[in-house]
């Protein structure tokens, strides 16, 4: 059986991708509402009931919004490190407590939230198997508790995820170099971000910082550094609505690919509102 890969959506308002092998069906992050996740899976002929697991990169809301409604309802294991688990439980408890469910207030609420999900913990840097998937984890520099990237090794090829990182460290680049399919953050255009009247100075500094988000130029530089004949598909992900444009991100990356002679790479940009076309390989 071939491997199927679909980015269900990616951007500042939500991130979720689907990977299917002969023996595994996993989500990487669950940053849309449960309803949206169900609808987007349905658009590719899949349902959450058949998921094998959910891999979490970190605890920010655009990566965990639908986690409780999907994982709890369908008893889907969630794979993350302990710091991400703790931060996610706190974020979910805060979201669903007070008026919506007073029982979730306080320590008991955190314990209750913890028990609602089948957590499967790993240490950052560990590799583990999920049926016929070999999942490699690695640390990324972002302003979360212990954010990670993933390299999913399948019989047909490797899928890398490197989003939400302020800069591409040598360790990150070394891990994603093995990808045949790579999801790489291209969050913002630096000038558009600096000129944006709706972003505060402190937020701009956070995004531009070494634990913020990759710019279009930084993403292009990272792609050039790890380029190989084995990388066949490159997805630009986590684009900012206000401080980027798909055509701008694509242009900068395409120029870089042309400059280094990487004509074999198929370049695509992931959208926030609609899934990408399913890749089968």
Steps between C-alpha positions, in 0.01 A plus 500: 500500500621850419535779755247783494575846635267799530551833671145563624585863565788713619533858619480725803142387574543123485733219400427135430642240261401141422734210424378155397703184455392138470473466878477854640281807465631797696444871540793731557344761731129569541474876473147529360167447670383138519233582244755647260733204542213263428394701192851523362558131551167430331613705200769238438274207584627440854348515851650565846361169626772317309796704621790311657650797683559874523854643511537835678779743418415743784218646707405825321130531419546484123634147550270358770155666462325180395708258703259433787193468278673252270730302730253460787194426287669239282757373752796590281847484660688830515880493467703785650769573757418564866543879492266522203252277678504721810469822300224355282300384803527847650394666173203266451393529863507878476296492180229265626479601867301775681157556348517213254592237756570616856610148593817553298620785723800447727728201545219249467419652163855446379492139617163449331630651176807277518286190538281585200781433252708190438842662526806321358811687613841511338818689580605758245762342278351153535389281210196278535285274287129533429406190303695534175609860568837583652469843659811704573468802728730798531506830687411824325556859623157651572338676794320193632585262783682228303404530132600228257522423133440158347647280233258221408678210333278283281570218255439743213697799628551744785278795595655784699325767705687817599263784581477754784871559533678830540812382324616184331762351729763259372329225698167567328661517157684174560174324591287626211770439239372142471150613394358411160197714583558807717256734673699815571385821663502815286310722738557862408658761280721706730402838350128419505533400864694811595246723321188323633292749706303223673805340661649647817872564524536222757318250277718595204809445713368160611433387141838627378687351796700179508205320661234650273423410137698453178481773238473426129871573452603286799288213368666528158844497660410192704371320192823573313707369790327163520432450128564156356390291205270309738281801589213487253218704656527822699197654672514858629294510820376720782471813284380813680176648366604858574875490446547276200355407162508151347633634171779686682606198705493280189698754296781526754525123541474436125783746434717320752420158353582629152824655625624170645372292208237313699265460205393156623310641801126555474411816694157555656352741754265374769183704554316582819147446374517191277701176495780451253458242229587159642849383413531126437841342474 
